[in-house]
Amino acid sequence: MKSKKQAPAPDVEYIEPEAEEPSGDEVVEPEAEELDLAEEAPGPEAFTLAVPPRGEVVARDPLQLYLREISRFPLLAPEEEFELARRVREGNDQDAAFRLVSSHLRLVVKIAMDFQRRWMQNVLDLIQEGNVGLMKAVRKFDPEKGIKFSYYAAFWIKAYILKYIMDNWRMVKIGTTQAQRKLFYNLNKERQRLQSMGFDPTTQALSESLNVSTTEIDEMDQRLSRNDMSLDLPLGDDSDTTRLDLLPSLTPGVEETLVNDQISSLLLKNLKTIEPKLSDKERAILNERLLSDEPVTLREIGQRFGVTRERVRQIEARLLDKIREHLENRVEGFSKDWINPRD
């Protein structure tokens, strides 16, 4: 019997999980034979392993048990899928939403397994994140746009799984901006593509192909290649000293603290002599921003006096110059670095 050819899954670029929903142009069905949900699910062998023969002890592997459970949910005919999606879209029908989600849980498993092979993450964690993406797809899907739900859902499933991978790839997150997350996902793919075409995937070539700077390419390469190292680990088997013990302290020492306290006391004493010369706005900025432990914002002062935030910033800048000049004439050894604007 001739086996049915399986069409490749759509190659969807990384997106933010909370970004706007994809348009028809972003989730495009391949020109090859249409891909149905049964082909997206794990192969029959996965479910054969998940359901043991009668009389045998049930496996306690969590993945096996999960596959066994989700295999009980039936797949949907296209007409039924459309009607359920319409009920969710128009009336927030929870029963319809449950049926849409449960019938596509195997799609999540398939995608999660693909990512697990590539990124070596715990597949159950990936499935859990993918299920969140699937529920997001059910809430946002519009059946009237003519996009097959399995392709639309794959878009959101991949987005949530990728975000989880990037958040947990290292102890320190490596994808802290949208640009970095896109680069994380596409860098190795683009390197392999250039190699397959016979090109040397140099940093410059990758930079031009991905439309990012060479610095960003180098930084991401370093982040992907370096291993995490705990500061709490001892330096050796026979030593209790950790790397954290050898790091310089970022807090000021006792002598520096005493000097700073003396400077602050001296400045406060001399600032009292300038206050009578200030306008109401300048006096408010001095007492409620520059000298306060809980400074108000420029906007709050602006709203009180009926001026813009930018205008208050200008008044504060001139006030700082006035304060520096005033203290320079009264405090011996005064440094202008002692007076700085508040953030």
C-alpha positions in Angstrom: 0.0 0.0 0.0 1.4 3.3 -1.0 2.1 5.6 2.0 0.5 9.0 2.0 3.1 11.8 1.6 3.2 14.1 4.6 3.5 17.8 3.8 6.0 19.8 5.8 4.7 22.0 8.7 4.8 25.7 8.0 8.0 27.4 9.0 6.7 30.3 11.2 9.1 33.0 12.4 9.3 33.7 16.1 6.7 36.2 17.4 5.9 37.6 20.8 3.2 35.5 22.4 1.2 38.6 23.2 1.6 40.1 19.7 -1.2 40.8 17.4 -2.8 37.7 15.9 -1.3 36.5 12.6 -2.9 37.5 9.3 -3.6 35.1 6.5 -0.3 36.0 5.0 1.6 35.0 8.1 0.1 31.5 8.4 0.0 30.1 4.9 -0.9 26.5 4.1 1.8 24.8 2.0 1.1 24.2 -1.7 1.8 20.5 -1.2 -0.9 18.1 -0.2 -3.0 19.5 2.6 -1.8 18.5 6.1 -4.5 17.2 8.4 -4.4 16.9 12.2 -3.9 13.2 12.2 -0.6 13.6 10.4 0.5 16.4 12.8 0.0 14.0 15.7 2.7 11.6 17.0 3.0 8.4 15.1 0.9 5.3 16.0 3.9 3.8 17.9 3.7 6.5 20.5 0.2 5.5 21.4 0.9 1.8 21.2 3.5 2.4 23.9 1.1 4.5 25.9 -1.6 1.9 26.1 -0.2 -1.4 27.5 -1.7 -4.8 26.6 -4.4 -6.1 29.0 -3.1 -7.6 32.1 0.2 -5.7 32.1 1.2 -3.1 34.7 0.4 0.4 33.5 3.6 2.4 32.9 4.3 5.2 35.3 6.2 7.4 32.9 4.3 10.8 32.9 4.7 11.3 29.2 3.3 7.9 28.4 0.3 8.5 30.7 -0.3 11.9 29.2 -0.2 10.4 25.6 -2.6 7.7 26.7 -5.1 10.2 28.1 -5.1 12.7 25.2 -5.5 9.8 22.7 -9.0 9.4 23.9 -10.1 12.8 22.5 -11.5 12.4 19.0 -10.3 14.4 16.0 -12.7 16.8 14.4 -14.1 17.0 10.9 -13.5 20.3 9.1 -17.2 21.2 9.3 -17.4 20.4 13.0 -14.1 22.4 13.6 -15.5 25.4 11.8 -18.8 25.3 13.8 -17.0 25.0 17.1 -14.7 27.9 16.3 -17.7 30.0 15.3 -19.4 29.3 18.6 -16.3 30.3 20.5 -15.9 33.4 18.4 -19.5 34.6 18.6 -20.7 33.4 22.0 -17.6 32.5 24.1 -18.9 28.9 24.2 -16.7 27.1 26.8 -17.8 23.6 25.7 -16.9 24.4 22.1 -13.5 25.8 23.3 -12.8 22.6 25.3 -13.5 20.4 22.3 -11.2 22.5 20.1 -8.4 22.4 22.6 -8.7 18.7 23.5 -8.8 17.6 19.8 -5.5 19.5 19.1 -3.5 18.4 22.1 -1.7 15.9 19.9 -0.6 18.7 17.7 1.1 20.4 20.7 2.9 17.1 21.5 4.2 16.8 18.0 5.5 20.4 18.0 6.9 20.0 21.5 8.8 16.8 20.5 10.3 18.6 17.5 11.6 21.4 19.8 12.8 18.9 22.4 15.0 17.2 19.9 16.5 20.5 18.8 16.9 22.2 22.2 17.1 19.3 24.7 14.4 20.7 27.0 12.0 18.7 29.2 9.3 17.7 26.8 6.5 17.9 29.4 7.5 21.5 30.2 7.3 22.3 26.4 3.9 20.6 26.1 2.6 22.6 29.0 3.7 25.9 27.4 2.4 24.8 24.1 -1.0 24.0 25.6 -1.1 27.7 26.8 -0.4 28.8 23.2 -3.1 26.4 22.0 -5.7 28.0 24.3 -4.6 31.4 23.1 -5.2 30.3 19.5 -8.7 29.1 20.4 -9.6 32.5 21.9 -8.2 34.5 18.9 -9.1 32.3 16.0 -11.5 33.6 13.3 -12.8 30.8 11.2 -14.1 33.3 8.6 -10.6 34.1 7.4 -10.2 30.8 5.7 -7.1 29.6 7.7 -7.1 26.0 8.9 -7.1 26.0 12.7 -4.2 23.5 13.0 -1.9 25.9 11.1 -3.1 28.9 13.0 -2.7 27.1 16.4 0.8 26.0 15.4 1.8 29.7 15.2 0.8 30.3 18.8 2.1 27.0 20.1 5.5 27.6 18.7 5.6 31.2 20.0 4.9 30.1 23.6 7.3 27.1 23.5 10.1 29.4 22.1 9.5 32.0 24.7 9.8 29.3 27.4 13.0 27.9 25.9 14.6 31.3 25.8 13.6 32.2 29.3 15.1 28.9 30.6 18.1 28.4 28.3 20.4 29.9 30.9 20.1 30.9 34.5 20.3 34.5 33.1 17.8 35.2 30.4 19.4 35.6 26.9 16.4 36.9 25.0 15.5 40.2 26.8 14.3 42.1 23.8 12.2 41.2 20.8 15.2 41.6 18.5 17.3 39.2 20.6 14.5 36.6 20.7 14.2 36.7 16.9 18.0 36.4 16.6 18.0 33.5 19.1 15.6 31.6 16.9 16.9 32.4 13.5 20.7 32.5 13.9 21.5 28.8 13.7 18.8 28.3 11.0 20.3 31.0 8.9 23.8 29.6 9.4 22.7 26.2 8.2 20.9 27.7 5.2 24.0 29.5 4.1 26.1 26.4 4.5 23.6 24.4 2.4 23.9 26.9 -0.4 27.7 26.7 -0.3 28.4 30.0 1.4 30.7 30.5 4.4 28.4 31.7 7.2 30.7 34.5 8.5 29.5 37.0 11.0 29.3 39.6 8.1 27.2 37.3 5.9 24.9 36.5 8.8 24.6 40.2 9.6 23.6 41.1 6.1 21.2 38.1 5.8 19.4 38.7 9.1 19.6 42.5 8.8 21.2 42.9 12.3 24.6 44.3 13.3 27.7 42.1 13.5 27.9 43.1 17.2 24.5 41.5 17.9 25.6 38.4 16.0 28.8 38.1 18.1 26.9 38.7 21.4 24.3 36.1 20.7 26.9 33.5 19.7 28.7 34.1 23.0 25.5 33.8 24.9 24.6 30.5 23.2 28.1 29.0 23.6 28.9 29.9 27.2 27.8 27.8 30.1 26.3 29.1 33.3 28.6 29.1 36.4 27.2 29.5 39.9 28.9 32.0 42.1 28.1 29.8 45.1 30.2 26.9 44.0 33.5 26.4 45.9 36.7 27.1 44.0 38.1 23.7 44.8 37.2 20.4 46.4 39.2 21.3 49.5 38.1 24.9 49.8 35.0 26.5 51.2 35.8 29.8 49.4 33.3 30.6 46.6 33.6 32.9 43.6 31.1 35.2 45.3 33.5 35.6 48.2 36.2 37.0 45.8 34.0 39.6 44.2 34.6 43.2 45.3 31.9 44.7 47.4 29.6 47.2 45.7 28.6 48.9 48.9 30.6 51.8 50.3 33.0 51.1 53.2 32.8 52.6 56.6 35.2 55.5 55.9 33.4 56.4 52.6 30.1 56.4 54.4 31.3 58.7 57.1 32.7 61.1 54.5 29.5 61.1 52.5 27.4 61.8 55.7 29.6 64.8 56.5 29.3 66.2 53.0 25.5 65.8 53.1 25.3 67.5 56.4 27.5 70.4 55.2 25.4 70.8 52.0 22.1 70.8 53.8 23.2 73.4 56.2 24.3 75.8 53.4 21.3 75.1 51.2 19.0 76.7 53.9 20.5 80.0 53.0 19.4 79.8 49.3 15.8 78.8 49.9 14.5 82.3 50.5 15.8 83.4 47.1 13.9 80.7 45.2 10.6 80.8 43.4 7.7 78.6 44.5 8.4 76.2 41.7 12.2 76.0 42.6 11.4 75.6 46.3 9.0 72.7 45.5 11.7 71.0 43.3 14.3 71.5 46.0 12.3 70.1 48.9 10.2 67.5 47.1 12.6 66.2 44.6 16.3 67.0 45.3 16.2 66.6 49.1 13.3 64.2 49.6 13.9 60.5 50.3 10.7 59.8 48.3 11.0 62.3 45.4 7.9 63.3 43.4 8.0 63.1 39.7 8.5 66.0 37.3 5.0 65.4 36.0 3.5 65.7 39.5 5.1 69.0 40.1 4.1 70.2 36.6 0.5 69.3 37.2 0.5 71.2 40.5 1.8 74.4 38.9 0.1 74.0 35.5 3.2 73.5 33.4 4.6 70.6 31.3 7.0 68.0 32.5 9.6 69.4 30.2 9.2 72.9 31.7 9.8 71.5 35.2 12.9 69.7 34.0 14.3 73.0 32.6 13.5 74.8 35.9 15.3 72.0 37.8 18.4 72.2 35.5 18.7 75.9 36.1 18.1 75.4 39.9 21.0 72.9 40.0 23.3 75.4 38.3 22.1 78.0 40.8 22.8 75.6 43.8 26.3 74.7 42.5 27.2 78.4 42.2 25.8 79.2 45.6 27.6 76.3 47.4 30.9 76.9 45.5 31.1 80.3 47.1 30.4 79.0 50.6 31.8 75.5 50.9 35.6 75.0 50.9 36.7 72.3 48.5 33.2 72.1 47.0 32.9 69.8 43.9 30.2 70.2 41.3 29.9 66.4 41.2 28.3 66.5 44.6 25.1 68.0 43.1 23.3 65.8 40.6 19.7 65.7 39.3 17.3 63.0 40.5 16.3 60.2 38.1 
